[in-house]
Amino acid sequence: MAHDTTTVPAVTETSLNTPHMRRILASSFVGSAVEYYDFLLYATAAAVVFNKVFFVDLDAGWATFASFGTLAAGYAARPIGGAIFGHYGDRLGRKKMLILSMVMMGLATTAMGLLPTTATIGVMAPVLLITLRVIQGIAVGGEWGGAMLIALEQAPKGKRGFAASFANMGAPAGAALATLAMSAATLLPDEQFLAWGWRIPFLLSAALVALALVIRLKVSESPLFQNLEREADRRRMPILEVFTRHPRQLTLGILAGVAQFTMAGMVTVWAVSEAVANGADKTGVLNAKALAAVAMLLATIISARLCDRFGRKNILLIGIVAGMAAAFPILNLVESGTVGGYATAVILGQGIQGFMFGPLAAFIAEMFPTRVRYTGSSIAYQASSTIGAGFTPMIAAGIMAVTAGGVILGAGWITVLAICAIAVLMAPEGRKRELTDI
């Protein structure tokens, strides 16, 4: 059967300030913010409440470990979501997958807010919690790649890094909103907070998802994908092409992403639990975490701008080296058991993380050709989130339970980031490449 190989010009915008491009960037940012509100709300709840309502038969240390284990289950599901949504996003389009991922996330998060506790239904409560968390992981695994590519593939070449970062900016914005929502709930007396107050932020998800869907439905499909759409039958298995033809890019993309996700797991999840356990006020810690998310957002914007001028690799390396230098100071501040100490640690950590976050989206996406870009970049990004953020809080809690000291933890932190820096040095620089030539 003959195929029509005629293509239309892969037109990109000449500016980020056109009405069409502003709509795309707003969709990328708001959609990701809502998805990450849902996903990261769970992380906050895992640190302050789930160990008390779903793992009540364990002592405090191991209950926290188990709670972080359910958190890791969601991160483990993210690469699966990236592979599934990436596959169909490369075959059927970026926009369709963005709508589906958002609906999945909203339903799972709202269901968490209605979930009976262990005291009510026994062991089925944590089982259902883990099931819903896995659905969350699959949904957010599909979200990032589509939101990022809708912006990157339609932006002018000299602004691609900044445009792609709007999907990343949604993460700290969603984190701030989720943390403030949970912080407001903690103002209730402990008995009411544990009984029903923690559920309110989860139930708010339904309204936020409805708002984001209204914005997202108005966005058009990427023209680079439209050029390939007529050849979809030739691209039956994008995931196989990623693993067989682009394994080096995939590996380097994963390792580059692990750096900032390790920072995230340490300072915004494990450190919350550790600071509260050492005596810091719970509400004060959560407010500090929300403030730090704003610092991360600002750092993401700045570094995304800089990466369009100085290159993705250079800015990423600056952030990684800063993360290595800050490891022991951050651990010492967290161990102080004060709100001020935690606030300083999390603002420093999130600021450094944001500096890595800004160039990361374009850095990963520019390594893959259009026909497998959704699949390749999604798997790389989501796998790095699983390794870096998904297991870090659980590993950190385990190390502290066994050693009761931060020396081994800090040394491990620095070692991981050093490996990530080597990967970035080995990767190609994509700032000046044409997406159609990759």
Summary of the structure (lengths in Angstrom):
residues: 438
radius of gyration: 20.8
end to end distance: 27.9
largest distance: 70.7
contacts: 1778
relative contact order: 0.16
helix: 82%
strand: 0%
